[in-house]
Amino acid sequence: MRLKILQAGDPVLREPARPLDTQEIVSDTLKRLIQDMRETMYDAPGVGLAAPQVGLAIQLAVIEDRDELLRNLPTDELAAKERRSVPFQVLINPKIVRSGQKHIEFHEGCLSLAGFQAVVPRAREVAVEYLDEEGRPRSLEASGWYARIVQHEIDHLNGILYIDRMHSRSFTSLDNWNRFWKPQSAAR
């Protein structure tokens, strides 16, 4: 079932989400929510979706950067952004445990700020500990665009939007991004 994606200004997007306990994680309700969030992310289309974006202040995010989203991107852009496909993942109660010193800047968008983009500095590499959909402890190390996605979704779980981290003078409508900035996006 496609869920409604909330837009900036909705208070739940600014609340720190609460951690999920073991009973909640293994519940059929959460399994259904994960599936609904995945379908909603695909339909949007997006590469990540956090529970607060669908109105639930809980520590849950889904991510996936599918091959079909990368297929029509120029190879120089993929290389500059270190962007490659990422399989579907469920992150429950995630915590960034290490963040690289090097930061990179690219235009970034958000399903909860539909129609806009801005340049956002993010750590090039992060290490994250989380629970999977079965409640098992997991960890991941991400770099490049994958690290950007992970940081973006974890920010949502802490009530942070990319506009809190952006270079404010870079904020633009998607139409103007396509018109003026997209040709330069790989060079950032």
C-alpha positions in Angstrom: 0.0 0.0 0.0 1.4 3.4 -1.0 1.7 5.7 2.1 1.4 9.5 2.1 4.7 11.2 2.3 4.6 14.1 4.6 6.1 17.5 3.6 8.3 19.9 5.4 6.4 21.8 8.1 4.7 18.7 9.5 5.8 18.5 13.2 6.6 14.8 13.1 9.5 15.5 10.7 11.2 17.6 13.4 10.7 15.1 16.3 13.5 12.7 17.3 12.0 9.3 16.6 11.8 6.7 19.4 13.7 3.4 19.3 11.8 0.2 18.6 11.9 -2.6 21.1 12.2 -6.3 20.2 8.5 -7.0 20.3 7.7 -4.2 17.9 10.5 -5.3 15.6 9.3 -8.9 15.1 5.6 -7.9 14.8 3.5 -8.4 11.7 2.6 -4.8 11.9 6.2 -3.7 11.4 6.7 -6.2 8.6 3.7 -4.8 6.8 5.0 -1.2 7.4 8.4 -2.1 6.0 6.7 -3.5 2.8 4.5 -0.4 2.5 7.5 1.9 2.9 9.4 0.0 0.3 6.5 0.3 -2.2 6.1 4.0 -1.4 9.9 4.6 -1.9 9.8 2.8 -5.3 6.7 4.7 -6.4 8.0 8.1 -5.4 10.7 7.2 -6.7 13.4 7.6 -4.1 16.5 5.8 -2.7 15.5 6.0 1.0 12.5 6.6 3.2 12.3 7.1 7.0 9.2 6.3 9.1 8.8 10.0 10.2 8.2 10.8 6.5 5.1 8.7 6.6 4.0 10.1 9.9 5.5 7.6 12.4 8.1 8.9 14.9 9.9 5.5 15.1 13.6 4.6 14.4 13.0 2.8 11.1 14.3 3.6 7.6 14.5 1.7 4.3 17.1 2.3 1.6 17.8 1.0 -1.9 19.6 2.5 -4.9 18.3 0.4 -7.7 20.1 -0.3 -11.0 17.1 1.2 -12.9 17.7 4.6 -11.2 21.3 4.6 -12.3 20.9 3.3 -15.8 20.4 6.7 -17.5 22.9 8.7 -15.5 26.2 9.7 -17.2 29.2 7.6 -16.2 31.2 10.7 -15.1 28.4 11.6 -12.7 28.2 8.1 -11.3 32.0 8.2 -10.8 32.1 11.6 -9.2 29.4 10.8 -6.8 30.8 7.3 -6.2 27.3 6.1 -6.9 26.5 2.4 -7.4 23.5 0.2 -6.8 22.7 -0.6 -3.1 20.5 -3.6 -2.3 17.3 -3.1 -0.2 18.1 -2.6 3.5 16.1 -2.1 6.6 17.7 0.0 9.3 16.2 -0.1 12.8 17.6 2.0 15.6 20.6 3.0 13.5 23.6 4.9 15.0 26.5 6.4 13.2 29.5 5.0 15.1 32.2 6.5 12.8 32.2 9.3 10.4 35.1 10.0 8.0 37.0 13.3 8.1 36.6 14.0 4.4 33.3 15.7 3.4 31.9 15.9 -0.1 29.3 18.2 -1.5 26.5 17.5 -4.0 23.0 18.6 -4.7 20.6 16.5 -2.6 16.8 16.2 -2.6 14.2 14.8 -0.3 10.8 13.2 -0.8 9.6 15.5 2.1 10.8 18.6 0.3 9.3 17.7 -3.1 10.5 19.8 -6.0 13.6 21.2 -4.4 17.4 20.6 -4.2 20.4 22.1 -2.4 24.1 21.4 -2.0 24.7 19.5 1.2 28.1 18.6 2.7 28.2 15.0 4.0 30.9 12.7 5.3 32.3 10.6 2.4 32.4 7.5 4.7 30.4 6.3 7.6 30.1 3.2 9.8 26.7 2.4 11.2 25.3 -0.1 13.7 21.7 -1.0 13.5 19.2 -3.8 13.9 17.7 -5.6 10.8 14.1 -6.5 10.3 14.5 -9.6 12.5 16.1 -7.6 15.3 19.6 -8.9 14.7 22.5 -6.6 15.3 24.2 -5.5 12.1 26.8 -3.0 11.0 27.6 -1.4 7.6 30.3 0.7 6.2 29.3 3.0 3.4 31.1 5.4 1.2 30.2 7.8 -1.6 26.5 8.2 -2.5 25.6 5.2 -0.3 27.0 7.1 2.7 25.0 10.1 1.8 21.7 8.1 1.6 22.4 6.5 5.0 23.2 9.9 6.7 20.2 11.5 5.1 17.8 8.8 6.5 19.4 8.8 9.9 19.0 12.6 10.0 15.3 12.0 9.5 15.2 9.8 12.5 16.7 12.6 14.6 14.3 15.3 13.3 16.9 16.8 10.9 16.1 17.7 7.3 18.8 18.4 4.6 17.9 22.1 4.7 19.4 22.2 8.2 22.8 21.2 6.6 22.6 22.7 3.2 24.5 25.7 1.8 21.5 28.0 1.8 22.4 29.9 -1.3 22.3 26.7 -3.3 18.6 26.0 -2.5 16.8 25.7 -5.8 13.6 24.4 -7.4 13.9 21.1 -9.2 13.1 22.9 -12.5 15.9 25.4 -12.0 18.3 22.6 -10.9 17.6 20.8 -14.2 18.0 24.1 -16.1 21.1 25.6 -14.5 22.8 23.1 -12.2 22.3 19.6 -13.4 25.0 19.9 -16.1 27.5 20.9 -13.3 26.3 18.4 -10.7 29.0 15.8 -11.3 31.6 18.5 -10.9 30.7 19.4 -7.3 
